[in-house]
Amino acid sequence: MKRIGLLSDTHGYWDERYLQYFEDCDEIWHAGDIGSEEVADRLEAFRPLRAVYGNIDSQNLRLRFPEINRFTLEGADILMKHIGGYPGKYDPSVRTLLRQQPPTLFISGHSHILKVKYDDKLNLLHINPGAAGKYGFHLVRTLIRFSIEQGGFKDLEVIELHDS
């Protein structure tokens, strides 16, 4: 079993609580719009980091992370892309890939809207962790934690980061 900490759209913003909430995680995944190499470095220094670049990310981050990250972990096929849409409204840039070779889990960011939705047609789980940074229209910053075991997903938690 692997415990995953998932975030997106930090836009260069760092919050020490990322480490607090991801303390029990084996890996951290970032679904793009990292915003700075410093954020990526700090996450990577804490836990193994898997990420994709987003539309605001610099050339250095685009060289460091792929646009699409597809990998297998604990028997689950995972596909991550920053601009990906969601079930029923997948982005054209990833729609064909999802239909021809659907993963078990599809992760996207970009919208700043937290969404966890099962796609019955493609038999996949979609997760958008919302936005963990302060840039954008969202009112609450969010993170997600979940576990992967034997190709399945469990113990999904949404964490809201309120500013005091």
MDTraj code that builds the backbone (N, CA, C; nanometers):
import mdtraj as md
import numpy as np

residues = "MET LYS ARG ILE GLY LEU LEU SER ASP THR HIS GLY TYR TRP ASP GLU ARG TYR LEU GLN TYR PHE GLU ASP CYS ASP GLU ILE TRP HIS ALA GLY ASP ILE GLY SER GLU GLU VAL ALA ASP ARG LEU GLU ALA PHE ARG PRO LEU ARG ALA VAL TYR GLY ASN ILE ASP SER GLN ASN LEU ARG LEU ARG PHE PRO GLU ILE ASN ARG PHE THR LEU GLU GLY ALA ASP ILE LEU MET LYS HIS ILE GLY GLY TYR PRO GLY LYS TYR ASP PRO SER VAL ARG THR LEU LEU ARG GLN GLN PRO PRO THR LEU PHE ILE SER GLY HIS SER HIS ILE LEU LYS VAL LYS TYR ASP ASP LYS LEU ASN LEU LEU HIS ILE ASN PRO GLY ALA ALA GLY LYS TYR GLY PHE HIS LEU VAL ARG THR LEU ILE ARG PHE SER ILE GLU GLN GLY GLY PHE LYS ASP LEU GLU VAL ILE GLU LEU HIS ASP SER".split()
xyz = np.array([
    [0.0846, -0.1191, 0.0000],
    [0.0000, 0.0000, 0.0000],
    [0.0885, 0.1246, 0.0000],
    [0.0465, 0.2228, -0.0786],
    [0.1156, 0.3521, -0.0836],
    [0.0171, 0.4622, -0.0472],
    [0.0649, 0.5545, 0.0323],
    [-0.0142, 0.6715, 0.0708],
    [0.0353, 0.7895, -0.0129],
    [-0.0582, 0.8603, -0.0751],
    [-0.0250, 0.9671, -0.1695],
    [-0.0769, 1.1014, -0.1185],
    [0.0056, 1.2043, -0.1300],
    [-0.0347, 1.3421, -0.1067],
    [-0.0448, 1.4101, -0.2426],
    [-0.1589, 1.4675, -0.2735],
    [-0.1845, 1.5249, -0.4058],
    [-0.2211, 1.6725, -0.3929],
    [-0.1558, 1.7544, -0.4758],
    [-0.1885, 1.8966, -0.4807],
    [-0.1696, 1.9488, -0.6219],
    [-0.2166, 2.0677, -0.6447],
    [-0.2053, 2.1317, -0.7757],
    [-0.2115, 2.2831, -0.7581],
    [-0.1722, 2.3511, -0.8619],
    [-0.1902, 2.4962, -0.8715],
    [-0.1398, 2.5712, -0.7492],
    [-0.0152, 2.5440, -0.7126],
    [0.0483, 2.6197, -0.6047],
    [0.0907, 2.7579, -0.6540],
    [0.1160, 2.7720, -0.7823],
    [0.1530, 2.9017, -0.8412],
    [0.2667, 2.9695, -0.7651],
    [0.3643, 2.8899, -0.7220],
    [0.4811, 2.9438, -0.6535],
    [0.4619, 2.9704, -0.5056],
    [0.3428, 2.9450, -0.4536],
    [0.3138, 2.9706, -0.3123],
    [0.3556, 2.8503, -0.2283],
    [0.4211, 2.8751, -0.1162],
    [0.4615, 2.7695, -0.0246],
    [0.3871, 2.7840, 0.1074],
    [0.3354, 2.6722, 0.1571],
    [0.2688, 2.6670, 0.2874],
    [0.3326, 2.5506, 0.3642],
    [0.3880, 2.5784, 0.4808],
    [0.4531, 2.4739, 0.5611],
    [0.3581, 2.3587, 0.5940],
    [0.2294, 2.3859, 0.5907],
    [0.1325, 2.2804, 0.6215],
    [0.1303, 2.1705, 0.5161],
    [0.1830, 2.1977, 0.3954],
    [0.1944, 2.0892, 0.2968],
    [0.2698, 1.9729, 0.3597],
    [0.3809, 2.0027, 0.4256],
    [0.4630, 1.8979, 0.4865],
    [0.3913, 1.8328, 0.6042],
    [0.3238, 1.9111, 0.6814],
    [0.2484, 1.8576, 0.7957],
    [0.1439, 1.7569, 0.7475],
    [0.0655, 1.7939, 0.6481],
    [-0.0422, 1.7066, 0.6013],
    [0.0091, 1.5891, 0.5181],
    [0.1276, 1.6013, 0.4614],
    [0.1828, 1.4920, 0.3806],
    [0.2851, 1.4084, 0.4579],
    [0.2927, 1.4294, 0.5875],
    [0.3898, 1.3574, 0.6710],
    [0.3762, 1.2060, 0.6575],
    [0.2546, 1.1544, 0.6551],
    [0.2348, 1.0097, 0.6480],
    [0.2275, 0.9568, 0.5047],
    [0.2624, 1.0392, 0.4075],
    [0.2559, 0.9985, 0.2662],
    [0.3896, 0.9410, 0.2193],
    [0.3807, 0.8443, 0.1298],
    [0.5004, 0.7847, 0.0696],
    [0.5504, 0.8667, -0.0485],
    [0.4569, 0.9303, -0.1197],
    [0.4910, 1.0132, -0.2367],
    [0.4032, 1.1365, -0.2368],
    [0.4518, 1.2407, -0.3054],
    [0.3731, 1.3607, -0.3305],
    [0.3585, 1.3747, -0.4817],
    [0.2373, 1.4027, -0.5248],
    [0.2096, 1.4254, -0.6664],
    [0.1588, 1.5684, -0.6828],
    [0.2134, 1.6367, -0.7848],
    [0.1720, 1.7747, -0.8140],
    [0.1178, 1.7787, -0.9563],
    [-0.0076, 1.8208, -0.9703],
    [-0.0754, 1.8191, -1.0995],
    [-0.0583, 1.9486, -1.1793],
    [0.0534, 2.0172, -1.1628],
    [0.0874, 2.1287, -1.2498],
    [0.0561, 2.2671, -1.1973],
    [0.1110, 2.3661, -1.2682],
    [0.1155, 2.5054, -1.2239],
    [0.1862, 2.5121, -1.0888],
    [0.3033, 2.4520, -1.0868],
    [0.3893, 2.4510, -0.9687],
    [0.4295, 2.5948, -0.9371],
    [0.4744, 2.6652, -1.0388],
    [0.4991, 2.8080, -1.0254],
    [0.6402, 2.8491, -0.9904],
    [0.7168, 2.7616, -0.9286],
    [0.8556, 2.7953, -0.8982],
    [0.9338, 2.6667, -0.8743],
    [1.0620, 2.6740, -0.9047],
    [1.1485, 2.5595, -0.8782],
    [1.1622, 2.5375, -0.7278],
    [1.1545, 2.6444, -0.6494],
    [1.1664, 2.6324, -0.5045],
    [1.0565, 2.5427, -0.4470],
    [0.9327, 2.5593, -0.4937],
    [0.8234, 2.4742, -0.4459],
    [0.8518, 2.3283, -0.4811],
    [0.8924, 2.3026, -0.6038],
    [0.9243, 2.1651, -0.6455],
    [1.0396, 2.1090, -0.5634],
    [1.1433, 2.1896, -0.5425],
    [1.2594, 2.1442, -0.4645],
    [1.2211, 2.1077, -0.3214],
    [1.1392, 2.1910, -0.2589],
    [1.1010, 2.1663, -0.1196],
    [1.0141, 2.0415, -0.1061],
    [0.9229, 2.0218, -0.2008],
    [0.8412, 1.9005, -0.1984],
    [0.9281, 1.7771, -0.2208],
    [1.0178, 1.7868, -0.3183],
    [1.1038, 1.6738, -0.3542],
    [1.2035, 1.6398, -0.2427],
    [1.2442, 1.7382, -0.1655],
    [1.3353, 1.7143, -0.0536],
    [1.2640, 1.6412, 0.0606],
    [1.1325, 1.6537, 0.0649],
    [1.0527, 1.5941, 0.1720],
    [1.0110, 1.4505, 0.1411],
    [0.9622, 1.4274, 0.0194],
    [0.9161, 1.2956, -0.0251],
    [0.9426, 1.2836, -0.1753],
    [0.9458, 1.1613, -0.2279],
    [0.9557, 1.1472, -0.3740],
    [0.8408, 1.2233, -0.4406],
    [0.8733, 1.2966, -0.5465],
    [0.7772, 1.3832, -0.6140],
    [0.7545, 1.3368, -0.7570],
    [0.6275, 1.3215, -0.7921],
    [0.5864, 1.2993, -0.9317],
    [0.5043, 1.4217, -0.9694],
    [0.5311, 1.4775, -1.0860],
    [0.4623, 1.6006, -1.1234],
    [0.4505, 1.6129, -1.2742],
    [0.3673, 1.7056, -1.3152],
    [0.3576, 1.7487, -1.4541],
    [0.3677, 1.9004, -1.4535],
    [0.4097, 1.9551, -1.5663],
    [0.4124, 2.1013, -1.5727],
    [0.2752, 2.1534, -1.6150],
    [0.2487, 2.2763, -1.5744],
    [0.1242, 2.3416, -1.6110],
    [0.1490, 2.4589, -1.7033],
    [0.0416, 2.5234, -1.7432],
    [0.0501, 2.6302, -1.8426],
    [0.1267, 2.7530, -1.7940],
    [0.1430, 2.7727, -1.6627],
    [0.2178, 2.8898, -1.6140],
    [0.3623, 2.8559, -1.5791],
    [0.3995, 2.7289, -1.5902],
    [0.5316, 2.6878, -1.5452],
    [0.6424, 2.7290, -1.6421],
    [0.7574, 2.7605, -1.5835],
    [0.8736, 2.8089, -1.6584],
    [0.9350, 2.6990, -1.7445],
    [1.0240, 2.7414, -1.8312],
    [1.0956, 2.6458, -1.9165],
    [1.1747, 2.5460, -1.8310],
    [1.2333, 2.5923, -1.7228],
    [1.3081, 2.5013, -1.6354],
    [1.2187, 2.3921, -1.5775],
    [1.0979, 2.4277, -1.5347],
    [1.0057, 2.3269, -1.4834],
    [0.9561, 2.2365, -1.5957],
    [0.9416, 2.2906, -1.7163],
    [0.8992, 2.2099, -1.8307],
    [1.0075, 2.1110, -1.8725],
    [1.1320, 2.1446, -1.8493],
    [1.2405, 2.0506, -1.8768],
    [1.2501, 1.9441, -1.7671],
    [1.2120, 1.9804, -1.6486],
    [1.2221, 1.8909, -1.5323],
    [1.1071, 1.7909, -1.5226],
    [0.9865, 1.8350, -1.5609],
    [0.8672, 1.7508, -1.5499],
    [0.7983, 1.7398, -1.6853],
    [0.7325, 1.6257, -1.7120],
    [0.6647, 1.6089, -1.8407],
    [0.5285, 1.6782, -1.8440],
    [0.4736, 1.6910, -1.9640],
    [0.3378, 1.7426, -1.9789],
    [0.2369, 1.6367, -1.9348],
    [0.2652, 1.5118, -1.9704],
    [0.1823, 1.3980, -1.9314],
    [0.2717, 1.3002, -1.8570],
    [0.2268, 1.2566, -1.7418],
    [0.3024, 1.1591, -1.6632],
    [0.2137, 1.0359, -1.6467],
    [0.2563, 0.9257, -1.7060],
    [0.1817, 0.8004, -1.6939],
    [0.2726, 0.6979, -1.6294],
    [0.2226, 0.6331, -1.5263],
    [0.3034, 0.5368, -1.4519],
    [0.2108, 0.4375, -1.3822],
    [0.2697, 0.3296, -1.3343],
    [0.1961, 0.2276, -1.2603],
    [0.2483, 0.2246, -1.1173],
    [0.1573, 0.2196, -1.0221],
    [0.1941, 0.2124, -0.8816],
    [0.0939, 0.1227, -0.8109],
    [0.1433, 0.0247, -0.7381],
    [0.0571, -0.0666, -0.6618],
    [-0.0529, -0.1268, -0.7496],
    [-0.0205, -0.1561, -0.8749],
    [-0.1161, -0.2191, -0.9652],
    [-0.2150, -0.1247, -1.0306],
    [-0.2043, 0.0049, -1.0048],
    [-0.2942, 0.1047, -1.0647],
    [-0.2208, 0.1787, -1.1765],
    [-0.2910, 0.1991, -1.2868],
    [-0.2396, 0.2747, -1.4006],
    [-0.2830, 0.4198, -1.3811],
    [-0.1856, 0.5090, -1.3643],
    [-0.2149, 0.6497, -1.3344],
    [-0.1715, 0.7380, -1.4509],
    [-0.2560, 0.8320, -1.4867],
    [-0.2258, 0.9312, -1.5899],
    [-0.2514, 1.0682, -1.5291],
    [-0.1507, 1.1553, -1.5394],
    [-0.1619, 1.2900, -1.4840],
    [-0.1292, 1.3915, -1.5925],
    [-0.2152, 1.4932, -1.6067],
    [-0.1941, 1.6036, -1.7013],
    [-0.2613, 1.7277, -1.6420],
    [-0.1920, 1.8401, -1.6482],
    [-0.2457, 1.9611, -1.5851],
    [-0.3816, 2.0008, -1.6427],
    [-0.3877, 2.0241, -1.7719],
    [-0.5138, 2.0614, -1.8360],
    [-0.5750, 1.9344, -1.8937],
    [-0.6735, 1.8805, -1.8239],
    [-0.7292, 1.7523, -1.8653],
    [-0.8799, 1.7448, -1.8655],
    [-0.9450, 1.8399, -1.7995],
    [-1.0901, 1.8324, -1.7910],
    [-1.1340, 1.7280, -1.6910],
    [-1.2546, 1.6767, -1.7100],
    [-1.3134, 1.5810, -1.6171],
    [-1.4164, 1.4971, -1.6926],
    [-1.4662, 1.3888, -1.6324],
    [-1.5610, 1.3013, -1.7021],
    [-1.6758, 1.3792, -1.7656],
    [-1.6965, 1.3505, -1.8938],
    [-1.7991, 1.4197, -1.9713],
    [-1.7487, 1.5463, -2.0375],
    [-1.6344, 1.5988, -1.9916],
    [-1.5779, 1.7223, -2.0487],
    [-1.4256, 1.7155, -2.0484],
    [-1.3725, 1.6069, -2.1022],
    [-1.2264, 1.5958, -2.1093],
    [-1.1715, 1.6944, -2.2110],
    [-1.0529, 1.7463, -2.1815],
    [-0.9860, 1.8381, -2.2729],
    [-0.9494, 1.7635, -2.4013],
    [-0.9645, 1.8281, -2.5182],
    [-0.9302, 1.7617, -2.6444],
    [-0.7868, 1.7080, -2.6493],
    [-0.6960, 1.7709, -2.5758],
    [-0.5556, 1.7288, -2.5782],
    [-0.5323, 1.5909, -2.5175],
    [-0.6275, 1.5416, -2.4398],
    [-0.6100, 1.4123, -2.3726],
    [-0.7269, 1.3160, -2.3993],
    [-0.8304, 1.3635, -2.4634],
    [-0.9527, 1.2847, -2.4846],
    [-0.9272, 1.1528, -2.5572],
    [-0.8537, 1.1567, -2.6676],
    [-0.8280, 1.0354, -2.7450],
    [-0.7481, 0.9340, -2.6647],
    [-0.6456, 0.9810, -2.5950],
    [-0.5640, 0.8922, -2.5126],
    [-0.6486, 0.8245, -2.4045],
    [-0.7342, 0.9009, -2.3386],
    [-0.8189, 0.8442, -2.2340],
    [-0.9153, 0.7396, -2.2900],
    [-0.9689, 0.7650, -2.4076],
    [-1.0644, 0.6705, -2.4674],
    [-0.9954, 0.5442, -2.5188],
    [-0.8775, 0.5605, -2.5790],
    [-0.8082, 0.4453, -2.6365],
    [-0.7377, 0.3602, -2.5315],
    [-0.6817, 0.4240, -2.4306],
    [-0.6085, 0.3540, -2.3251],
    [-0.6448, 0.4134, -2.1895],
    [-0.7654, 0.3893, -2.1431],
    [-0.8052, 0.4516, -2.0166],
    [-0.7206, 0.4025, -1.8996],
    [-0.6735, 0.4947, -1.8171],
    [-0.6010, 0.4559, -1.6960],
    [-0.7008, 0.4151, -1.5875],
    [-0.6507, 0.3716, -1.4755],
    [-0.7349, 0.3445, -1.3587],
    [-0.7692, 0.4764, -1.2890],
    [-0.6711, 0.5688, -1.2905],
    [-0.6861, 0.6982, -1.2245],
    [-0.6353, 0.8073, -1.3169],
    [-0.7186, 0.9083, -1.3394],
    [-0.6794, 1.0253, -1.4183],
    [-0.6802, 1.1467, -1.3259],
    [-0.5660, 1.2147, -1.3202],
    [-0.5508, 1.3326, -1.2344],
    [-0.5267, 1.4547, -1.3218],
    [-0.5980, 1.5615, -1.2929],
    [-0.5744, 1.6885, -1.3612],
    [-0.5855, 1.8008, -1.2592],
    [-0.5429, 1.9184, -1.3012],
    [-0.5518, 2.0380, -1.2182],
    [-0.6186, 2.1470, -1.3003],
    [-0.5611, 2.2660, -1.2987],
    [-0.5939, 2.3802, -1.3838],
    [-0.7217, 2.4552, -1.3453],
    [-0.8294, 2.3875, -1.3160],
    [-0.9574, 2.4554, -1.2950],
    [-0.9673, 2.5233, -1.1577],
    [-0.8816, 2.4847, -1.0635],
    [-0.8870, 2.5306, -0.9245],
    [-1.0140, 2.4816, -0.8545],
    [-1.0840, 2.3872, -0.9155],
    [-1.2070, 2.3328, -0.8589],
    [-1.1830, 2.1888, -0.8164],
    [-1.1928, 2.1638, -0.6872],
    [-1.1760, 2.0282, -0.6362],
    [-1.2888, 1.9404, -0.6897],
    [-1.2499, 1.8248, -0.7456],
    [-1.3500, 1.7347, -0.7995],
    [-1.2982, 1.5922, -0.7923],
    [-1.3795, 1.5029, -0.7411],
    [-1.3522, 1.3600, -0.7426],
    [-1.4752, 1.2963, -0.8056],
    [-1.4546, 1.2315, -0.9195],
    [-1.5686, 1.1799, -0.9944],
    [-1.5309, 1.0502, -1.0644],
    [-1.6210, 0.9525, -1.0591],
    [-1.5977, 0.8267, -1.1290],
    [-1.6574, 0.8349, -1.2688],
    [-1.5812, 0.7904, -1.3678],
    [-1.6273, 0.7875, -1.5067],
    [-1.6716, 0.6449, -1.5378],
    [-1.8041, 0.6230, -1.5408],
    [-1.8596, 0.4900, -1.5682],
    [-1.8290, 0.4422, -1.7098],
    [-1.8223, 0.5347, -1.8050],
    [-1.7982, 0.4966, -1.9447],
    [-1.6565, 0.4453, -1.9658],
    [-1.5592, 0.5087, -1.9019],
    [-1.4194, 0.4682, -1.9199],
    [-1.3677, 0.3841, -1.8036],
    [-1.4510, 0.3652, -1.7023],
    [-1.4145, 0.2844, -1.5864],
    [-1.2866, 0.3371, -1.5206],
    [-1.2862, 0.4679, -1.4922],
    [-1.1711, 0.5297, -1.4266],
    [-1.2176, 0.6295, -1.3221],
    [-1.1286, 0.6528, -1.2268],
    [-1.1533, 0.7547, -1.1260],
    [-1.0801, 0.8814, -1.1676],
    [-1.1480, 0.9944, -1.1600],
    [-1.0863, 1.1233, -1.1899],
    [-1.0746, 1.2035, -1.0609],
    [-0.9556, 1.2631, -1.0397],
    [-0.9356, 1.3512, -0.9244],
    [-0.8707, 1.4812, -0.9706],
    [-0.9302, 1.5926, -0.9314],
    [-0.8682, 1.7238, -0.9418],
    [-0.8603, 1.7753, -0.7985],
    [-0.7381, 1.7962, -0.7465],
    [-0.7254, 1.8348, -0.6061],
    [-0.7588, 1.9806, -0.5757],
    [-0.8055, 2.0558, -0.6735],
    [-0.8307, 2.1974, -0.6511],
    [-0.7000, 2.2742, -0.6536],
    [-0.6916, 2.3836, -0.5832],
    [-0.5714, 2.4676, -0.5833],
    [-0.5162, 2.4811, -0.4422],
    [-0.3841, 2.4605, -0.4289],
    [-0.3183, 2.4727, -0.2991],
    [-0.2530, 2.6091, -0.2799],
    [-0.2418, 2.6864, -0.3867],
    [-0.1813, 2.8182, -0.3788],
    [-0.2847, 2.9270, -0.3588],
    [-0.2381, 3.0515, -0.3575],
    [-0.3268, 3.1648, -0.3308],
    [-0.3709, 3.2391, -0.4561],
    [-0.3078, 3.2122, -0.5692],
    [-0.3439, 3.2822, -0.6924],
    [-0.4677, 3.2175, -0.7539],
    [-0.5678, 3.2973, -0.7876],
    [-0.6867, 3.2456, -0.8546],
    [-0.8132, 3.2863, -0.7816],
    [-0.9237, 3.2388, -0.8330],
    [-1.0552, 3.2786, -0.7834],
    [-1.1058, 3.1945, -0.6665],
    [-1.0427, 3.0815, -0.6412],
    [-1.0922, 2.9897, -0.5381],
    [-1.0875, 3.0573, -0.4004],
    [-1.1798, 3.0171, -0.3145],
    [-1.1889, 3.0759, -0.1814],
    [-1.1207, 2.9902, -0.0756],
    [-1.1099, 2.8603, -0.1011],
    [-1.0479, 2.7681, -0.0070],
    [-0.9391, 2.6907, -0.0803],
    [-0.8209, 2.6855, -0.0181],
    [-0.7104, 2.6077, -0.0751],
    [-0.7252, 2.4635, -0.0292],
    [-0.6973, 2.3676, -0.1181],
    [-0.7217, 2.2276, -0.0862],
    [-0.6053, 2.1362, -0.1247],
    [-0.5947, 2.0278, -0.0506],
    [-0.5026, 1.9174, -0.0754],
    [-0.5844, 1.7896, -0.0670],
    [-0.5291, 1.6800, -0.1207],
    [-0.5941, 1.5498, -0.1093],
    [-0.4914, 1.4473, -0.0645],
    [-0.5361, 1.3553, 0.0192],
    [-0.4564, 1.2376, 0.0549],
    [-0.5414, 1.1151, 0.0241],
    [-0.4749, 1.0084, -0.0228],
    [-0.5457, 0.8834, -0.0464],
    [-0.4446, 0.7697, -0.0489],
    [-0.4967, 0.6485, -0.0474],
    [-0.4115, 0.5305, -0.0514],
    [-0.4400, 0.4501, -0.1775],
    [-0.3353, 0.3840, -0.2267],
    [-0.3479, 0.2914, -0.3394],
    [-0.3042, 0.1543, -0.2890],
    [-0.3902, 0.0557, -0.3112],
    [-0.3581, -0.0802, -0.2689],
    [-0.4195, -0.1787, -0.3679],
    [-0.3367, -0.2657, -0.4206],
    [-0.3803, -0.3700, -0.5141],
    [-0.4667, -0.3124, -0.6259],
    [-0.4223, -0.2012, -0.6834],
    [-0.4911, -0.1404, -0.7968],
    [-0.6142, -0.0592, -0.7621],
    [-0.6488, -0.0512, -0.6344],
    [-0.7665, 0.0240, -0.5928],
    [-0.7304, 0.1444, -0.5074],
    [-0.8270, 0.2307, -0.4851],
    [-0.8069, 0.3552, -0.4129],
    [-0.8972, 0.3575, -0.2905],
    [-0.8437, 0.4064, -0.1783],
    [-0.9227, 0.4103, -0.0562],
    [-0.8738, 0.5230, 0.0339],
    [-0.9491, 0.5478, 0.1381],
    [-0.9144, 0.6449, 0.2424],
    [-0.8863, 0.7843, 0.1858],
    [-0.9652, 0.8274, 0.0898],
    [-0.9454, 0.9595, 0.0313],
    [-0.9914, 1.0664, 0.1297],
    [-0.9044, 1.1649, 0.1507],
    [-0.9337, 1.2754, 0.2417],
    [-0.9120, 1.4075, 0.1692],
    [-1.0019, 1.5006, 0.1886],
    [-0.9863, 1.6367, 0.1398],
    [-0.9437, 1.7225, 0.2570],
    [-0.8376, 1.7998, 0.2372],
    [-0.7867, 1.8879, 0.3414],
    [-0.8056, 2.0315, 0.2956],
    [-0.8724, 2.1112, 0.3769],
    [-0.8897, 2.2521, 0.3473],
    [-0.7885, 2.3325, 0.4257],
    [-0.7191, 2.4214, 0.3567],
    [-0.6173, 2.5069, 0.4197],
    [-0.6763, 2.6471, 0.4363],
    [-0.7193, 2.6751, 0.5571],
    [-0.7761, 2.8066, 0.5856],
    [-0.6665, 2.8980, 0.6389],
    [-0.6679, 3.0222, 0.5983],
    [-0.5705, 3.1189, 0.6472],
    [-0.6243, 3.1816, 0.7749],
    [-0.5337, 3.1955, 0.8714],
    [-0.5793, 3.2515, 0.9996],
    [-0.5422, 3.3974, 1.0117],
])
top = md.Topology()
chain = top.add_chain()
for i, resn in enumerate(residues, 1):
    res = top.add_residue(resn, chain, resSeq=i)
    for name in ("N", "CA", "C"):
        top.add_atom(name, md.element.get_by_symbol(name[0]), res)
traj = md.Trajectory(xyz[None], top)
